[in-house]
């Protein structure tokens, strides 16, 4: 029975893969809000907002300031 603290295999911990997965999950989470914004704002602003959210999640710890 796997424990919730099991170490993942090397390829499952690859930072690029994890970052891509989290970016996709964030986009899915924000999709209802992004669709609503799409009705009100220009697409370029919505893309910038999504990239801002990704950057905030990526650099959320104190090490990155």
PQR file of N, CA, C, O and H, with PARSE charges and radii, in Angstrom:
ATOM      1  N   UNK A   1       0.850  -1.176   0.000 -0.4000 1.5000
ATOM      2  CA  UNK A   1       0.000   0.000   0.000 -0.0000 2.0000
ATOM      3  C   UNK A   1       0.896   1.240   0.000  0.5500 1.7000
ATOM      4  O   UNK A   1       1.727   1.400   0.894 -0.5500 1.4000
ATOM      5  N   UNK A   2       0.738   2.113  -0.985 -0.4000 1.5000
ATOM      6  CA  UNK A   2       1.609   3.287  -1.045 -0.0000 2.0000
ATOM      7  C   UNK A   2       1.260   4.299   0.045  0.5500 1.7000
ATOM      8  O   UNK A   2       0.095   4.534   0.364 -0.5500 1.4000
ATOM      9  H   UNK A   2       0.063   1.983  -1.712  0.4000 1.0000
ATOM     10  N   UNK A   3       2.302   4.879   0.592 -0.4000 1.5000
ATOM     11  CA  UNK A   3       2.133   5.921   1.602 -0.0000 2.0000
ATOM     12  C   UNK A   3       2.056   7.275   0.914  0.5500 1.7000
ATOM     13  O   UNK A   3       2.574   7.452  -0.188 -0.5500 1.4000
ATOM     14  H   UNK A   3       3.248   4.688   0.333  0.4000 1.0000
ATOM     15  N   UNK A   4       1.408   8.225   1.571 -0.4000 1.5000
ATOM     16  CA  UNK A   4       1.321   9.548   0.958 -0.0000 2.0000
ATOM     17  C   UNK A   4       2.670  10.261   0.975  0.5500 1.7000
ATOM     18  O   UNK A   4       2.822  11.312   0.351 -0.5500 1.4000
ATOM     19  H   UNK A   4       0.987   8.081   2.466  0.4000 1.0000
ATOM     20  N   UNK A   5       3.647   9.700   1.681 -0.4000 1.5000
ATOM     21  CA  UNK A   5       4.973  10.294   1.746 -0.0000 2.0000
ATOM     22  C   UNK A   5       5.984   9.546   0.880  0.5500 1.7000
ATOM     23  O   UNK A   5       7.188   9.775   0.999 -0.5500 1.4000
ATOM     24  H   UNK A   5       3.523   8.847   2.188  0.4000 1.0000
ATOM     25  N   UNK A   6       5.514   8.664   0.019 -0.4000 1.5000
ATOM     26  CA  UNK A   6       6.423   7.926  -0.848 -0.0000 2.0000
ATOM     27  C   UNK A   6       7.199   8.887  -1.740  0.5500 1.7000
ATOM     28  O   UNK A   6       6.681   9.918  -2.168 -0.5500 1.4000
ATOM     29  H   UNK A   6       4.537   8.478  -0.078  0.4000 1.0000
ATOM     30  N   UNK A   7       8.432   8.533  -2.009 -0.4000 1.5000
ATOM     31  CA  UNK A   7       9.272   9.300  -2.924 -0.0000 2.0000
ATOM     32  C   UNK A   7       8.856   8.932  -4.350  0.5500 1.7000
ATOM     33  O   UNK A   7       8.684   7.757  -4.674 -0.5500 1.4000
ATOM     34  H   UNK A   7       8.852   7.695  -1.662  0.4000 1.0000
ATOM     35  N   UNK A   8       8.699   9.949  -5.191 -0.4000 1.5000
ATOM     36  CA  UNK A   8       8.354   9.703  -6.583 -0.0000 2.0000
ATOM     37  C   UNK A   8       9.589   9.250  -7.348  0.5500 1.7000
ATOM     38  O   UNK A   8      10.717   9.508  -6.928 -0.5500 1.4000
ATOM     39  H   UNK A   8       8.839  10.904  -4.928  0.4000 1.0000
ATOM     40  N   UNK A   9       9.376   8.585  -8.451 -0.4000 1.5000
ATOM     41  CA  UNK A   9      10.476   8.181  -9.308 -0.0000 2.0000
ATOM     42  C   UNK A   9      11.133   9.431  -9.893  0.5500 1.7000
ATOM     43  O   UNK A   9      10.515  10.494  -9.939 -0.5500 1.4000
ATOM     44  H   UNK A   9       8.460   8.375  -8.792  0.4000 1.0000
ATOM     45  N   UNK A  10      12.369   9.307 -10.335 -0.4000 1.5000
ATOM     46  CA  UNK A  10      13.144  10.436 -10.829 -0.0000 2.0000
ATOM     47  C   UNK A  10      12.451  11.233 -11.918  0.5500 1.7000
ATOM     48  O   UNK A  10      12.454  12.464 -11.876 -0.5500 1.4000
ATOM     49  H   UNK A  10      12.872   8.443 -10.298  0.4000 1.0000
ATOM     50  N   UNK A  11      11.853  10.553 -12.898 -0.4000 1.5000
ATOM     51  CA  UNK A  11      11.216  11.273 -13.994 -0.0000 2.0000
ATOM     52  C   UNK A  11       9.913  11.942 -13.566  0.5500 1.7000
ATOM     53  O   UNK A  11       9.458  12.865 -14.242 -0.5500 1.4000
ATOM     54  H   UNK A  11      11.850   9.553 -12.932  0.4000 1.0000
ATOM     55  N   UNK A  12       9.299  11.508 -12.464 -0.4000 1.5000
ATOM     56  CA  UNK A  12       8.073  12.135 -11.977 -0.0000 2.0000
ATOM     57  C   UNK A  12       8.372  13.399 -11.183  0.5500 1.7000
ATOM     58  O   UNK A  12       7.461  14.181 -10.910 -0.5500 1.4000
ATOM     59  H   UNK A  12       9.669  10.758 -11.915  0.4000 1.0000
ATOM     60  N   UNK A  13       9.635  13.616 -10.805 -0.4000 1.5000
ATOM     61  CA  UNK A  13      10.021  14.796 -10.048 -0.0000 2.0000
ATOM     62  C   UNK A  13      10.754  15.814 -10.914  0.5500 1.7000
ATOM     63  O   UNK A  13      11.263  16.805 -10.390 -0.5500 1.4000
ATOM     64  H   UNK A  13      10.375  12.981 -11.027  0.4000 1.0000
ATOM     65  N   UNK A  14      10.821  15.599 -12.207 -0.4000 1.5000
ATOM     66  CA  UNK A  14      11.503  16.518 -13.100 -0.0000 2.0000
ATOM     67  C   UNK A  14      10.839  17.893 -13.000  0.5500 1.7000
ATOM     68  O   UNK A  14       9.633  18.007 -13.220 -0.5500 1.4000
ATOM     69  H   UNK A  14      10.408  14.794 -12.633  0.4000 1.0000
ATOM     70  N   UNK A  15      11.597  18.928 -12.675 -0.4000 1.5000
ATOM     71  CA  UNK A  15      10.999  20.259 -12.467 -0.0000 2.0000
ATOM     72  C   UNK A  15      10.213  20.774 -13.668  0.5500 1.7000
ATOM     73  O   UNK A  15       9.195  21.446 -13.501 -0.5500 1.4000
ATOM     74  H   UNK A  15      12.576  18.835 -12.496  0.4000 1.0000
ATOM     75  N   UNK A  16      10.675  20.465 -14.870 -0.4000 1.5000
ATOM     76  CA  UNK A  16       9.956  20.933 -16.063 -0.0000 2.0000
ATOM     77  C   UNK A  16       8.584  20.271 -16.172  0.5500 1.7000
ATOM     78  O   UNK A  16       7.592  20.919 -16.504 -0.5500 1.4000
ATOM     79  H   UNK A  16      11.501  19.919 -15.006  0.4000 1.0000
ATOM     80  N   UNK A  17       8.546  18.983 -15.890 -0.4000 1.5000
ATOM     81  CA  UNK A  17       7.283  18.249 -15.964 -0.0000 2.0000
ATOM     82  C   UNK A  17       6.326  18.730 -14.872  0.5500 1.7000
ATOM     83  O   UNK A  17       5.139  18.934 -15.124 -0.5500 1.4000
ATOM     84  H   UNK A  17       9.352  18.456 -15.620  0.4000 1.0000
ATOM     85  N   UNK A  18       6.846  18.905 -13.672 -0.4000 1.5000
ATOM     86  CA  UNK A  18       6.017  19.376 -12.562 -0.0000 2.0000
ATOM     87  C   UNK A  18       5.498  20.781 -12.834  0.5500 1.7000
ATOM     88  O   UNK A  18       4.327  21.063 -12.583 -0.5500 1.4000
ATOM     89  H   UNK A  18       7.811  18.739 -13.467  0.4000 1.0000
ATOM     90  N   UNK A  19       6.350  21.665 -13.343 -0.4000 1.5000
ATOM     91  CA  UNK A  19       5.941  23.036 -13.638 -0.0000 2.0000
ATOM     92  C   UNK A  19       4.868  23.066 -14.721  0.5500 1.7000
ATOM     93  O   UNK A  19       3.907  23.829 -14.628 -0.5500 1.4000
ATOM     94  H   UNK A  19       7.301  21.435 -13.547  0.4000 1.0000
ATOM     95  N   UNK A  20       5.032  22.246 -15.734 -0.4000 1.5000
ATOM     96  CA  UNK A  20       4.039  22.193 -16.802 -0.0000 2.0000
ATOM     97  C   UNK A  20       2.705  21.666 -16.266  0.5500 1.7000
ATOM     98  O   UNK A  20       1.644  22.189 -16.609 -0.5500 1.4000
ATOM     99  H   UNK A  20       5.813  21.626 -15.810  0.4000 1.0000
ATOM    100  N   UNK A  21       2.761  20.642 -15.434 -0.4000 1.5000
ATOM    101  CA  UNK A  21       1.545  20.079 -14.849 -0.0000 2.0000
ATOM    102  C   UNK A  21       0.826  21.118 -13.985  0.5500 1.7000
ATOM    103  O   UNK A  21      -0.389  21.285 -14.091 -0.5500 1.4000
ATOM    104  H   UNK A  21       3.623  20.218 -15.156  0.4000 1.0000
ATOM    105  N   UNK A  22       1.584  21.818 -13.128 -0.4000 1.5000
ATOM    106  CA  UNK A  22       0.965  22.821 -12.264 -0.0000 2.0000
ATOM    107  C   UNK A  22       0.399  23.983 -13.064  0.5500 1.7000
ATOM    108  O   UNK A  22      -0.648  24.526 -12.708 -0.5500 1.4000
ATOM    109  H   UNK A  22       2.571  21.683 -13.042  0.4000 1.0000
ATOM    110  N   UNK A  23       1.071  24.371 -14.134 -0.4000 1.5000
ATOM    111  CA  UNK A  23       0.542  25.424 -15.005 -0.0000 2.0000
ATOM    112  C   UNK A  23      -0.777  25.022 -15.637  0.5500 1.7000
ATOM    113  O   UNK A  23      -1.699  25.832 -15.731 -0.5500 1.4000
ATOM    114  H   UNK A  23       1.921  23.931 -14.423  0.4000 1.0000
ATOM    115  N   UNK A  24      -0.867  23.778 -16.069 -0.4000 1.5000
ATOM    116  CA  UNK A  24      -2.105  23.279 -16.656 -0.0000 2.0000
ATOM    117  C   UNK A  24      -3.220  23.214 -15.616  0.5500 1.7000
ATOM    118  O   UNK A  24      -4.362  23.579 -15.899 -0.5500 1.4000
ATOM    119  H   UNK A  24      -0.118  23.120 -15.992  0.4000 1.0000
ATOM    120  N   UNK A  25      -2.888  22.751 -14.422 -0.4000 1.5000
ATOM    121  CA  UNK A  25      -3.890  22.673 -13.353 -0.0000 2.0000
ATOM    122  C   UNK A  25      -4.381  24.064 -12.949  0.5500 1.7000
ATOM    123  O   UNK A  25      -5.565  24.247 -12.668 -0.5500 1.4000
ATOM    124  H   UNK A  25      -1.961  22.454 -14.192  0.4000 1.0000
ATOM    125  N   UNK A  26      -3.488  25.030 -12.921 -0.4000 1.5000
ATOM    126  CA  UNK A  26      -3.882  26.398 -12.599 -0.0000 2.0000
ATOM    127  C   UNK A  26      -4.809  26.953 -13.672  0.5500 1.7000
ATOM    128  O   UNK A  26      -5.783  27.641 -13.366 -0.5500 1.4000
ATOM    129  H   UNK A  26      -2.526  24.882 -13.150  0.4000 1.0000
ATOM    130  N   UNK A  27      -4.505  26.653 -14.924 -0.4000 1.5000
ATOM    131  CA  UNK A  27      -5.360  27.121 -16.016 -0.0000 2.0000
ATOM    132  C   UNK A  27      -6.746  26.482 -15.937  0.5500 1.7000
ATOM    133  O   UNK A  27      -7.750  27.148 -16.190 -0.5500 1.4000
ATOM    134  H   UNK A  27      -3.714  26.094 -15.173  0.4000 1.0000
ATOM    135  N   UNK A  28      -6.808  25.206 -15.592 -0.4000 1.5000
ATOM    136  CA  UNK A  28      -8.105  24.533 -15.430 -0.0000 2.0000
ATOM    137  C   UNK A  28      -8.872  25.157 -14.263  0.5500 1.7000
ATOM    138  O   UNK A  28     -10.076  25.393 -14.360 -0.5500 1.4000
ATOM    139  H   UNK A  28      -5.993  24.665 -15.386  0.4000 1.0000
ATOM    140  N   UNK A  29      -8.166  25.423 -13.158 -0.4000 1.5000
ATOM    141  CA  UNK A  29      -8.797  26.025 -11.984 -0.0000 2.0000
ATOM    142  C   UNK A  29      -9.354  27.414 -12.295  0.5500 1.7000
ATOM    143  O   UNK A  29     -10.441  27.768 -11.837 -0.5500 1.4000
ATOM    144  H   UNK A  29      -7.187  25.231 -13.080  0.4000 1.0000
ATOM    145  N   UNK A  30      -8.613  28.192 -13.067 -0.4000 1.5000
ATOM    146  CA  UNK A  30      -9.027  29.562 -13.374 -0.0000 2.0000
ATOM    147  C   UNK A  30      -9.926  29.675 -14.605  0.5500 1.7000
ATOM    148  O   UNK A  30     -10.405  30.767 -14.911 -0.5500 1.4000
ATOM    149  H   UNK A  30      -7.730  27.905 -13.438  0.4000 1.0000
ATOM    150  N   UNK A  31     -10.165  28.577 -15.312 -0.4000 1.5000
ATOM    151  CA  UNK A  31     -10.887  28.653 -16.582 -0.0000 2.0000
ATOM    152  C   UNK A  31     -12.267  29.310 -16.486  0.5500 1.7000
ATOM    153  O   UNK A  31     -12.598  30.086 -17.383 -0.5500 1.4000
ATOM    154  H   UNK A  31      -9.776  27.690 -15.063  0.4000 1.0000
ATOM    155  N   UNK A  32     -13.099  29.059 -15.464 -0.4000 1.5000
ATOM    156  CA  UNK A  32     -14.385  29.775 -15.419 -0.0000 2.0000
ATOM    157  C   UNK A  32     -14.195  31.296 -15.314  0.5500 1.7000
ATOM    158  O   UNK A  32     -14.910  32.067 -15.954 -0.5500 1.4000
ATOM    159  H   UNK A  32     -12.831  28.429 -14.735  0.4000 1.0000
ATOM    160  N   UNK A  33     -13.232  31.703 -14.508 -0.4000 1.5000
ATOM    161  CA  UNK A  33     -12.957  33.131 -14.368 -0.0000 2.0000
ATOM    162  C   UNK A  33     -12.392  33.709 -15.661  0.5500 1.7000
ATOM    163  O   UNK A  33     -12.758  34.814 -16.060 -0.5500 1.4000
ATOM    164  H   UNK A  33     -12.651  31.076 -13.988  0.4000 1.0000
ATOM    165  N   UNK A  34     -11.502  32.968 -16.314 -0.4000 1.5000
ATOM    166  CA  UNK A  34     -10.911  33.433 -17.566 -0.0000 2.0000
ATOM    167  C   UNK A  34     -11.971  33.541 -18.663  0.5500 1.7000
ATOM    168  O   UNK A  34     -11.914  34.451 -19.491 -0.5500 1.4000
ATOM    169  H   UNK A  34     -11.204  32.070 -15.989  0.4000 1.0000
ATOM    170  N   UNK A  35     -12.927  32.628 -18.675 -0.4000 1.5000
ATOM    171  CA  UNK A  35     -14.002  32.700 -19.663 -0.0000 2.0000
ATOM    172  C   UNK A  35     -14.873  33.933 -19.444  0.5500 1.7000
ATOM    173  O   UNK A  35     -15.306  34.580 -20.398 -0.5500 1.4000
ATOM    174  H   UNK A  35     -12.973  31.889 -18.003  0.4000 1.0000
ATOM    175  N   UNK A  36     -15.119  34.242 -18.195 -0.4000 1.5000
ATOM    176  CA  UNK A  36     -15.899  35.455 -17.882 -0.0000 2.0000
ATOM    177  C   UNK A  36     -15.131  36.712 -18.289  0.5500 1.7000
ATOM    178  O   UNK A  36     -15.700  37.644 -18.857 -0.5500 1.4000
ATOM    179  H   UNK A  36     -14.768  33.716 -17.420  0.4000 1.0000
ATOM    180  N   UNK A  37     -13.825  36.722 -17.990 -0.4000 1.5000
ATOM    181  CA  UNK A  37     -13.003  37.862 -18.401 -0.0000 2.0000
ATOM    182  C   UNK A  37     -12.950  37.994 -19.916  0.5500 1.7000
ATOM    183  O   UNK A  37     -12.884  39.104 -20.444 -0.5500 1.4000
ATOM    184  H   UNK A  37     -13.363  35.964 -17.529  0.4000 1.0000
ATOM    185  N   UNK A  38     -12.980  36.872 -20.609 -0.4000 1.5000
ATOM    186  CA  UNK A  38     -12.932  36.881 -22.071 -0.0000 2.0000
ATOM    187  C   UNK A  38     -14.125  37.630 -22.666  0.5500 1.7000
ATOM    188  O   UNK A  38     -14.016  38.208 -23.747 -0.5500 1.4000
ATOM    189  H   UNK A  38     -13.034  35.970 -20.180  0.4000 1.0000
ATOM    190  N   UNK A  39     -15.243  37.622 -21.981 -0.4000 1.5000
ATOM    191  CA  UNK A  39     -16.428  38.347 -22.449 -0.0000 2.0000
ATOM    192  C   UNK A  39     -16.279  39.853 -22.251  0.5500 1.7000
ATOM    193  O   UNK A  39     -16.933  40.639 -22.936 -0.5500 1.4000
ATOM    194  H   UNK A  39     -15.333  37.152 -21.102  0.4000 1.0000
ATOM    195  N   UNK A  40     -15.421  40.253 -21.316 -0.4000 1.5000
ATOM    196  CA  UNK A  40     -15.323  41.664 -20.952 -0.0000 2.0000
ATOM    197  C   UNK A  40     -14.048  42.354 -21.450  0.5500 1.7000
ATOM    198  O   UNK A  40     -14.052  43.561 -21.689 -0.5500 1.4000
ATOM    199  H   UNK A  40     -14.889  39.614 -20.759  0.4000 1.0000
ATOM    200  N   UNK A  41     -12.965  41.598 -21.607 -0.4000 1.5000
ATOM    201  CA  UNK A  41     -11.668  42.204 -21.878 -0.0000 2.0000
ATOM    202  C   UNK A  41     -11.036  41.637 -23.139  0.5500 1.7000
ATOM    203  O   UNK A  41     -11.490  40.644 -23.708 -0.5500 1.4000
ATOM    204  H   UNK A  41     -12.962  40.617 -21.413  0.4000 1.0000
ATOM    205  N   UNK A  42      -9.972  42.309 -23.549 -0.4000 1.5000
ATOM    206  CA  UNK A  42      -9.177  41.879 -24.687 -0.0000 2.0000
ATOM    207  C   UNK A  42      -8.400  40.603 -24.328  0.5500 1.7000
ATOM    208  O   UNK A  42      -7.967  40.429 -23.189 -0.5500 1.4000
ATOM    209  H   UNK A  42      -9.602  43.115 -23.087  0.4000 1.0000
ATOM    210  N   UNK A  43      -8.232  39.725 -25.310 -0.4000 1.5000
ATOM    211  CA  UNK A  43      -7.553  38.445 -25.078 -0.0000 2.0000
ATOM    212  C   UNK A  43      -6.127  38.636 -24.584  0.5500 1.7000
ATOM    213  O   UNK A  43      -5.647  37.832 -23.783 -0.5500 1.4000
ATOM    214  H   UNK A  43      -8.584  39.867 -26.236  0.4000 1.0000
ATOM    215  N   UNK A  44      -5.443  39.667 -25.034 -0.4000 1.5000
ATOM    216  CA  UNK A  44      -4.061  39.907 -24.597 -0.0000 2.0000
ATOM    217  C   UNK A  44      -3.988  40.164 -23.099  0.5500 1.7000
ATOM    218  O   UNK A  44      -3.050  39.722 -22.436 -0.5500 1.4000
ATOM    219  H   UNK A  44      -5.833  40.320 -25.684  0.4000 1.0000
ATOM    220  N   UNK A  45      -4.985  40.884 -22.558 -0.4000 1.5000
ATOM    221  CA  UNK A  45      -5.010  41.121 -21.115 -0.0000 2.0000
ATOM    222  C   UNK A  45      -5.251  39.841 -20.335  0.5500 1.7000
ATOM    223  O   UNK A  45      -4.693  39.650 -19.255 -0.5500 1.4000
ATOM    224  H   UNK A  45      -5.747  41.243 -23.097  0.4000 1.0000
ATOM    225  N   UNK A  46      -6.072  38.976 -20.876 -0.4000 1.5000
ATOM    226  CA  UNK A  46      -6.368  37.710 -20.213 -0.0000 2.0000
ATOM    227  C   UNK A  46      -5.126  36.820 -20.205  0.5500 1.7000
ATOM    228  O   UNK A  46      -4.822  36.180 -19.198 -0.5500 1.4000
ATOM    229  H   UNK A  46      -6.525  39.131 -21.753  0.4000 1.0000
ATOM    230  N   UNK A  47      -4.412  36.781 -21.326 -0.4000 1.5000
ATOM    231  CA  UNK A  47      -3.169  36.002 -21.381 -0.0000 2.0000
ATOM    232  C   UNK A  47      -2.140  36.537 -20.382  0.5500 1.7000
ATOM    233  O   UNK A  47      -1.448  35.766 -19.717 -0.5500 1.4000
ATOM    234  H   UNK A  47      -4.658  37.300 -22.144  0.4000 1.0000
ATOM    235  N   UNK A  48      -2.049  37.861 -20.287 -0.4000 1.5000
ATOM    236  CA  UNK A  48      -1.128  38.470 -19.329 -0.0000 2.0000
ATOM    237  C   UNK A  48      -1.529  38.127 -17.902  0.5500 1.7000
ATOM    238  O   UNK A  48      -0.668  37.846 -17.068 -0.5500 1.4000
ATOM    239  H   UNK A  48      -2.611  38.487 -20.827  0.4000 1.0000
ATOM    240  N   UNK A  49      -2.823  38.147 -17.613 -0.4000 1.5000
ATOM    241  CA  UNK A  49      -3.310  37.788 -16.281 -0.0000 2.0000
ATOM    242  C   UNK A  49      -2.946  36.349 -15.945  0.5500 1.7000
ATOM    243  O   UNK A  49      -2.489  36.074 -14.835 -0.5500 1.4000
ATOM    244  H   UNK A  49      -3.522  38.375 -18.290  0.4000 1.0000
ATOM    245  N   UNK A  50      -3.140  35.431 -16.876 -0.4000 1.5000
ATOM    246  CA  UNK A  50      -2.809  34.024 -16.631 -0.0000 2.0000
ATOM    247  C   UNK A  50      -1.313  33.858 -16.377  0.5500 1.7000
ATOM    248  O   UNK A  50      -0.916  33.127 -15.470 -0.5500 1.4000
ATOM    249  H   UNK A  50      -3.512  35.654 -17.778  0.4000 1.0000
ATOM    250  N   UNK A  51      -0.486  34.528 -17.168 -0.4000 1.5000
ATOM    251  CA  UNK A  51       0.957  34.452 -16.952 -0.0000 2.0000
ATOM    252  C   UNK A  51       1.356  35.054 -15.609  0.5500 1.7000
ATOM    253  O   UNK A  51       2.282  34.567 -14.961 -0.5500 1.4000
ATOM    254  H   UNK A  51      -0.809  35.123 -17.904  0.4000 1.0000
ATOM    255  N   UNK A  52       0.663  36.108 -15.189 -0.4000 1.5000
ATOM    256  CA  UNK A  52       0.922  36.698 -13.874 -0.0000 2.0000
ATOM    257  C   UNK A  52       0.603  35.699 -12.771  0.5500 1.7000
ATOM    258  O   UNK A  52       1.375  35.559 -11.823 -0.5500 1.4000
ATOM    259  H   UNK A  52      -0.090  36.503 -15.716  0.4000 1.0000
ATOM    260  N   UNK A  53      -0.522  35.003 -12.881 -0.4000 1.5000
ATOM    261  CA  UNK A  53      -0.892  34.009 -11.870 -0.0000 2.0000
ATOM    262  C   UNK A  53       0.133  32.879 -11.816  0.5500 1.7000
ATOM    263  O   UNK A  53       0.495  32.416 -10.735 -0.5500 1.4000
ATOM    264  H   UNK A  53      -1.150  35.116 -13.651  0.4000 1.0000
ATOM    265  N   UNK A  54       0.599  32.438 -12.980 -0.4000 1.5000
ATOM    266  CA  UNK A  54       1.605  31.375 -13.019 -0.0000 2.0000
ATOM    267  C   UNK A  54       2.892  31.847 -12.354  0.5500 1.7000
ATOM    268  O   UNK A  54       3.512  31.097 -11.600 -0.5500 1.4000
ATOM    269  H   UNK A  54       0.305  32.814 -13.858  0.4000 1.0000
ATOM    270  N   UNK A  55       3.299  33.086 -12.628 -0.4000 1.5000
ATOM    271  CA  UNK A  55       4.515  33.625 -12.014 -0.0000 2.0000
ATOM    272  C   UNK A  55       4.360  33.749 -10.503  0.5500 1.7000
ATOM    273  O   UNK A  55       5.309  33.486  -9.763 -0.5500 1.4000
ATOM    274  H   UNK A  55       2.796  33.695 -13.240  0.4000 1.0000
ATOM    275  N   UNK A  56       3.190  34.143 -10.038 -0.4000 1.5000
ATOM    276  CA  UNK A  56       2.968  34.274  -8.597 -0.0000 2.0000
ATOM    277  C   UNK A  56       3.054  32.921  -7.903  0.5500 1.7000
ATOM    278  O   UNK A  56       3.607  32.817  -6.808 -0.5500 1.4000
ATOM    279  H   UNK A  56       2.419  34.356 -10.638  0.4000 1.0000
ATOM    280  N   UNK A  57       2.512  31.891  -8.531 -0.4000 1.5000
ATOM    281  CA  UNK A  57       2.586  30.550  -7.946 -0.0000 2.0000
ATOM    282  C   UNK A  57       4.018  30.032  -7.999  0.5500 1.7000
ATOM    283  O   UNK A  57       4.501  29.424  -7.043 -0.5500 1.4000
ATOM    284  H   UNK A  57       2.062  31.975  -9.420  0.4000 1.0000
ATOM    285  N   UNK A  58       4.687  30.274  -9.110 -0.4000 1.5000
ATOM    286  CA  UNK A  58       6.045  29.773  -9.278 -0.0000 2.0000
ATOM    287  C   UNK A  58       7.016  30.407  -8.278  0.5500 1.7000
ATOM    288  O   UNK A  58       7.904  29.722  -7.770 -0.5500 1.4000
ATOM    289  H   UNK A  58       4.295  30.768  -9.885  0.4000 1.0000
ATOM    290  N   UNK A  59       6.863  31.692  -7.991 -0.4000 1.5000
ATOM    291  CA  UNK A  59       7.798  32.404  -7.121 -0.0000 2.0000
ATOM    292  C   UNK A  59       7.157  32.770  -5.788  0.5500 1.7000
ATOM    293  O   UNK A  59       7.399  33.859  -5.267 -0.5500 1.4000
ATOM    294  H   UNK A  59       6.142  32.249  -8.404  0.4000 1.0000
ATOM    295  N   UNK A  60       6.354  31.888  -5.236 -0.4000 1.5000
ATOM    296  CA  UNK A  60       5.589  32.192  -4.026 -0.0000 2.0000
ATOM    297  C   UNK A  60       6.400  32.072  -2.744  0.5500 1.7000
ATOM    298  O   UNK A  60       5.983  32.604  -1.715 -0.5500 1.4000
ATOM    299  H   UNK A  60       6.157  31.004  -5.659  0.4000 1.0000
ATOM    300  N   UNK A  61       7.526  31.402  -2.768 -0.4000 1.5000
ATOM    301  CA  UNK A  61       8.261  31.222  -1.522 -0.0000 2.0000
ATOM    302  C   UNK A  61       9.184  32.410  -1.253  0.5500 1.7000
ATOM    303  O   UNK A  61       9.426  33.225  -2.144 -0.5500 1.4000
ATOM    304  H   UNK A  61       7.864  30.970  -3.604  0.4000 1.0000
ATOM    305  N   UNK A  62       9.691  32.506  -0.047 -0.4000 1.5000
ATOM    306  CA  UNK A  62      10.501  33.646   0.364 -0.0000 2.0000
ATOM    307  C   UNK A  62      11.862  33.684  -0.329  0.5500 1.7000
ATOM    308  O   UNK A  62      12.461  34.752  -0.452 -0.5500 1.4000
ATOM    309  H   UNK A  62       9.495  31.845   0.676  0.4000 1.0000
ATOM    310  N   UNK A  63      12.348  32.549  -0.775 -0.4000 1.5000
ATOM    311  CA  UNK A  63      13.652  32.499  -1.430 -0.0000 2.0000
ATOM    312  C   UNK A  63      13.682  33.386  -2.671  0.5500 1.7000
ATOM    313  O   UNK A  63      14.686  34.039  -2.956 -0.5500 1.4000
ATOM    314  H   UNK A  63      11.861  31.681  -0.675  0.4000 1.0000
ATOM    315  N   UNK A  64      12.577  33.401  -3.402 -0.4000 1.5000
ATOM    316  CA  UNK A  64      12.501  34.190  -4.627 -0.0000 2.0000
ATOM    317  C   UNK A  64      11.959  35.604  -4.370  0.5500 1.7000
ATOM    318  O   UNK A  64      11.834  36.393  -5.307 -0.5500 1.4000
ATOM    319  H   UNK A  64      11.761  32.870  -3.171  0.4000 1.0000
ATOM    320  N   UNK A  65      11.648  35.920  -3.152 -0.4000 1.5000
ATOM    321  CA  UNK A  65      11.289  37.264  -2.760 -0.0000 2.0000
ATOM    322  C   UNK A  65       9.898  37.679  -2.959  0.5500 1.7000
ATOM    323  O   UNK A  65       9.541  38.814  -2.642 -0.5500 1.4000
ATOM    324  H   UNK A  65      11.750  35.279  -2.391  0.4000 1.0000
TER
END
